[in-house]
Structures are given as C-alpha cells and as structure tokens.
C-alpha cells in the first residue's frame, strides 16, 4: 500500500491502511451522525480507487503502445471504467470553491458514462448541500484520502477489501441496532458459508444482500481451498439504495467484476429472473430482515413466480416469504439454502404452522442450528440457521438434523461473538451428524420426520436436543421464545382490531 508524504512514496501496512480509513470517518465527526458515516466515506474511497486505478492502467497502456495508443484502444482494453474529462479525483481535489458542487457533477457524470456498472453505486448523498456536510468537512475528508494511492498494484484486492470490511464493522458498531439493516456479524457469515461449502463454478445469490458480506465470504472460502473465485457467478438483490451501493463497492474493492447486484423489492419485484421465472442457483444464502411487516402479501395469492407453493405467509410477518423465495430459487439436484431466522419460525402457529408442515413434508429441510444469544446488532433474541437442500444426502432423507450450538460463544460487552474455534466445532458437528470427538460442546441429533410430526411439526431445538447440564441455557432460550410469542400476539391483536373496524365494530 503506497502513500505519498511530502512527495515521498512509502508503503503502508494493513493496520496503517485501516487506521487511515478510520481517520477519514473521524474527520466527519460533528456535522455527520456516526450511523451515516458509511454514506459519505465509502463513495469517496471508491472514487479515489477508480481514479488511481485509471492512472495505473493508463501508464500500462502507454508502456504497451507508446505513440500508437488511441483513446478507443485504451478504453476498450485497459479501463473497466470510463472517466469523462473533468471527473478525475484530481479535478475535484484541486477545486477551491463549491467543492461539493464539483464532486456531485463528477460522480453523476461518472455513473452516466458507465451505466451498466456504476449506476447507483455512489448512493444518494447531495454533496452540494453544505447544511448537511459543511465544505470544510468535505475538504478534510478529501485530504485524508488524497495521499493514498489506491490502485491494484499498490493495494492488493484482499488488502483493500479486508480494510473495507473492517470499516463496515466499525460503522456497524457505531450504528448500534441500525447496523442490522446492512451488516451481518462476520462470524455468522463465516459459519453459514462454511456449512454451505461453495465450490468453483457455483452460481450464488443473496436475495437480501445488504453490504454484500455473504457474497464476499463465498469468494474467500473458494480461494482458501485453492479454487478460482473468478469462476463464481455472484448475484444479489437489495431494496435500500445506499446499502446496495455499498455492496457493489464491496465487491469491486475485492477485485471482483463479474457480478450482478440488483436494487429493488425482492418480494414485489424480483430482478434476478430467467425469462418470466425465478433464476435458479446452486447456493442461496441470506440474513433477511426479521419479521418484516407490509411486505407485499396481497400479491402472493397469485404469485407469478410460484413462491407461495406452501401457502401465503401472514401480512405482518415475511419470515416464511423469505424462506419460500429462497427454496424456489434453488437449482434441482445441486441447490442448497442457508438462511438466518428468528426462533419464532420454528414454532409459531396459524398460517406459518401450515407452511412449516408443508415444507417439512417436502423433505428439503436438512438442519436447524440454534445459535448463541446476542450475536446480532439488531436483536438480542435467539436466532437459528435453517439449511435446505434440493437433494439431501441419503442418510439424512426423511430426517432433520437438530443442532444446539448455544454454548459456543465468547461473551462481549455489547454483544457476544463466536471464535474460529467455535465455528469449526459447529461446522464439524453439522457435517459429521455427531459430535466427532465428544468435545465440541455441540449437542445434536438426527430426528425422523415421524417424530417431528408427532410434535405437530414444531421445530424448536429443545424438543429434540437437550442442552448440557447448565439449565440457564434453556431459561434464556425460553425467554427469547416468550418475547417472540408476545410480539406475535400483539400482531394478531392488531390484525383483529383492523378487521373489526372494517366490519363496523368499534373497540
């Protein structure tokens, strides 16, 4: 990593790069809420990276062609992004007045010049609005980045990508519960990807992709096993403009170019289609927003994409809409799904009970993995991983593997975490179907569907796997279930009141 100080080029370490990026965020303190740092810092980082990469590619083109170089050859063979005249980093940094106006113009023209790759990637910040971001703060932000040289030669993709992920985590820590909208704890991502085991050539989708962390982790997994991550076909959809922009930048800064991040409502307007049908994928992975209300239930009664194959979920809770959408996106034979869900999906009644029964009878649910409490930014309640396969292993057909991993965590001040040792233990137990050496601290059991039917298709892990001697684990899990039940009761009461009003009754 190269930085220019007083005209002298020096090399930065990974830690120094991360400190520089954090300094960029700190330059905004005061006029900008910490929860909004990401909306300002990431577009500037990406703009600098595009400009520095263009300069490096230009030097390569000149070295290769000399006086025979043409603009057409250079743009076609060397530059993934076209930079219009007046839209380079130096054009903005050298501007002395109305810097925000100049930056706005540069970013808009950059997007217009690269419609297939950069549309929406810089988010929706109005850089010219000095009430939101005073010009002195913008200049400070630009000055922090200016000495850095962020091209592919100076900053390897894994180095810049790792720094970007660290910055994402720090922004999530600063955002508190708001972080759940764009960031899944990386140890949960790591575990889920490890369980699904992406292979070179796989097609992968995250229908609620947030900042793109799930997709990036699949790349890391394939690379760590010696595979070529460029063979992966990565797709995502995200409804939030700023968050979808962050996902695109995340993938580009990890040196990935062949991917598709669509912005839009996955339920009302799925964008990842094959003709008039949902596109099918080898691997479907997501941590969608829990218990989403007003998600578009009315359109699912006649869903053209056949996602309501086990029934239409309640209007005030989209959990089973996510699950059915993801199952419907699986490829026959090779398809597998991994989704993070609140424990309520395991036991709630009404419409969800009927959908759960139907899905179980299809014999695609491979495992329910109960995770430790308080891992997430947006909720302290218990969560689980649901693993589905279009074709389960022979020994698991007609069964569901229940895994109690609630004791595999390390306590933290604001939230708990899972170490690499915890992740390996849970993954090993899942794949073996038993605690391999009896020392994993993971309780699990392969349960026949007949037994689950006898329990009225209730998938609560404690029905089938008992925690260890520590009874506190059961108590805490029960409290989490109680909170979800209370929330469900409130939603049912609200729905009843609405129906009574429509019918002319006044409560």
Secondary structure as the mmCIF struct_conf table of DSSP 4:
data_model
#
loop_
_struct_conf.conf_type_id
_struct_conf.id
_struct_conf.beg_label_comp_id
_struct_conf.beg_label_asym_id
_struct_conf.beg_label_seq_id
_struct_conf.end_label_comp_id
_struct_conf.end_label_asym_id
_struct_conf.end_label_seq_id
STRN STRN1 UNK A 2 UNK A 5
TURN_TY1_P TURN_TY1_P1 UNK A 6 UNK A 7
STRN STRN2 UNK A 8 UNK A 11
HELX_LH_PP_P HELX_LH_PP_P1 UNK A 12 UNK A 13
HELX_RH_AL_P HELX_RH_AL_P1 UNK A 14 UNK A 26
TURN_TY1_P TURN_TY1_P2 UNK A 27 UNK A 28
STRN STRN3 UNK A 29 UNK A 29
TURN_TY1_P TURN_TY1_P3 UNK A 30 UNK A 31
STRN STRN4 UNK A 32 UNK A 32
HELX_RH_3T_P HELX_RH_3T_P1 UNK A 34 UNK A 36
HELX_RH_AL_P HELX_RH_AL_P2 UNK A 37 UNK A 65
HELX_RH_3T_P HELX_RH_3T_P2 UNK A 66 UNK A 68
HELX_RH_AL_P HELX_RH_AL_P3 UNK A 71 UNK A 77
TURN_TY1_P TURN_TY1_P4 UNK A 78 UNK A 78
BEND BEND1 UNK A 80 UNK A 81
TURN_TY1_P TURN_TY1_P5 UNK A 85 UNK A 86
BEND BEND2 UNK A 88 UNK A 88
HELX_RH_AL_P HELX_RH_AL_P4 UNK A 89 UNK A 93
TURN_TY1_P TURN_TY1_P6 UNK A 94 UNK A 94
BEND BEND3 UNK A 97 UNK A 97
HELX_RH_AL_P HELX_RH_AL_P5 UNK A 99 UNK A 113
TURN_TY1_P TURN_TY1_P7 UNK A 114 UNK A 114
HELX_RH_AL_P HELX_RH_AL_P6 UNK A 115 UNK A 118
TURN_TY1_P TURN_TY1_P8 UNK A 119 UNK A 124
TURN_TY1_P TURN_TY1_P9 UNK A 127 UNK A 128
TURN_TY1_P TURN_TY1_P10 UNK A 130 UNK A 132
BEND BEND4 UNK A 133 UNK A 133
HELX_RH_AL_P HELX_RH_AL_P7 UNK A 135 UNK A 146
TURN_TY1_P TURN_TY1_P11 UNK A 147 UNK A 147
STRN STRN5 UNK A 148 UNK A 149
BEND BEND5 UNK A 151 UNK A 151
TURN_TY1_P TURN_TY1_P12 UNK A 152 UNK A 154
BEND BEND6 UNK A 155 UNK A 155
HELX_RH_AL_P HELX_RH_AL_P8 UNK A 157 UNK A 175
HELX_RH_3T_P HELX_RH_3T_P3 UNK A 176 UNK A 181
TURN_TY1_P TURN_TY1_P13 UNK A 182 UNK A 182
HELX_RH_AL_P HELX_RH_AL_P9 UNK A 186 UNK A 196
TURN_TY1_P TURN_TY1_P14 UNK A 200 UNK A 201
STRN STRN6 UNK A 203 UNK A 206
TURN_TY1_P TURN_TY1_P15 UNK A 207 UNK A 208
TURN_TY1_P TURN_TY1_P16 UNK A 210 UNK A 211
BEND BEND7 UNK A 212 UNK A 212
HELX_RH_AL_P HELX_RH_AL_P10 UNK A 213 UNK A 224
TURN_TY1_P TURN_TY1_P17 UNK A 225 UNK A 226
HELX_RH_3T_P HELX_RH_3T_P4 UNK A 229 UNK A 231
STRN STRN7 UNK A 233 UNK A 238
BEND BEND8 UNK A 239 UNK A 239
HELX_RH_AL_P HELX_RH_AL_P11 UNK A 241 UNK A 253
TURN_TY1_P TURN_TY1_P18 UNK A 254 UNK A 255
BEND BEND9 UNK A 258 UNK A 258
STRN STRN8 UNK A 259 UNK A 263
BEND BEND10 UNK A 264 UNK A 264
TURN_TY1_P TURN_TY1_P19 UNK A 266 UNK A 268
BEND BEND11 UNK A 269 UNK A 269
STRN STRN9 UNK A 273 UNK A 274
TURN_TY1_P TURN_TY1_P20 UNK A 275 UNK A 276
STRN STRN10 UNK A 277 UNK A 278
HELX_LH_PP_P HELX_LH_PP_P2 UNK A 279 UNK A 280
STRN STRN11 UNK A 281 UNK A 281
BEND BEND12 UNK A 282 UNK A 282
STRN STRN12 UNK A 283 UNK A 286
HELX_LH_PP_P HELX_LH_PP_P3 UNK A 288 UNK A 289
TURN_TY1_P TURN_TY1_P21 UNK A 290 UNK A 291
BEND BEND13 UNK A 293 UNK A 295
HELX_RH_3T_P HELX_RH_3T_P5 UNK A 297 UNK A 302
TURN_TY1_P TURN_TY1_P22 UNK A 304 UNK A 305
TURN_TY1_P TURN_TY1_P23 UNK A 309 UNK A 310
HELX_LH_PP_P HELX_LH_PP_P4 UNK A 312 UNK A 314
TURN_TY1_P TURN_TY1_P24 UNK A 315 UNK A 316
HELX_RH_AL_P HELX_RH_AL_P12 UNK A 319 UNK A 328
TURN_TY1_P TURN_TY1_P25 UNK A 329 UNK A 329
STRN STRN13 UNK A 330 UNK A 330
HELX_LH_PP_P HELX_LH_PP_P5 UNK A 331 UNK A 331
TURN_TY1_P TURN_TY1_P26 UNK A 332 UNK A 334
STRN STRN14 UNK A 336 UNK A 342
TURN_TY1_P TURN_TY1_P27 UNK A 343 UNK A 343
HELX_RH_AL_P HELX_RH_AL_P13 UNK A 344 UNK A 347
TURN_TY1_P TURN_TY1_P28 UNK A 350 UNK A 350
HELX_RH_AL_P HELX_RH_AL_P14 UNK A 351 UNK A 361
TURN_TY1_P TURN_TY1_P29 UNK A 362 UNK A 363
STRN STRN15 UNK A 365 UNK A 370
HELX_LH_PP_P HELX_LH_PP_P6 UNK A 371 UNK A 372
BEND BEND14 UNK A 373 UNK A 374
BEND BEND15 UNK A 376 UNK A 378
BEND BEND16 UNK A 381 UNK A 381
STRN STRN16 UNK A 383 UNK A 389
BEND BEND17 UNK A 390 UNK A 391
HELX_RH_3T_P HELX_RH_3T_P6 UNK A 394 UNK A 396
TURN_TY1_P TURN_TY1_P30 UNK A 397 UNK A 398
STRN STRN17 UNK A 399 UNK A 404
TURN_TY1_P TURN_TY1_P31 UNK A 406 UNK A 407
STRN STRN18 UNK A 410 UNK A 410
BEND BEND18 UNK A 413 UNK A 415
STRN STRN19 UNK A 417 UNK A 417
HELX_RH_AL_P HELX_RH_AL_P15 UNK A 420 UNK A 432
BEND BEND19 UNK A 433 UNK A 434
TURN_TY1_P TURN_TY1_P32 UNK A 436 UNK A 437
BEND BEND20 UNK A 438 UNK A 438
BEND BEND21 UNK A 440 UNK A 440
STRN STRN20 UNK A 443 UNK A 448
HELX_RH_AL_P HELX_RH_AL_P16 UNK A 449 UNK A 454
TURN_TY1_P TURN_TY1_P33 UNK A 455 UNK A 457
HELX_RH_3T_P HELX_RH_3T_P7 UNK A 461 UNK A 463
TURN_TY1_P TURN_TY1_P34 UNK A 464 UNK A 464
BEND BEND22 UNK A 469 UNK A 469
TURN_TY1_P TURN_TY1_P35 UNK A 471 UNK A 471
HELX_RH_AL_P HELX_RH_AL_P17 UNK A 472 UNK A 502
TURN_TY1_P TURN_TY1_P36 UNK A 503 UNK A 504
#
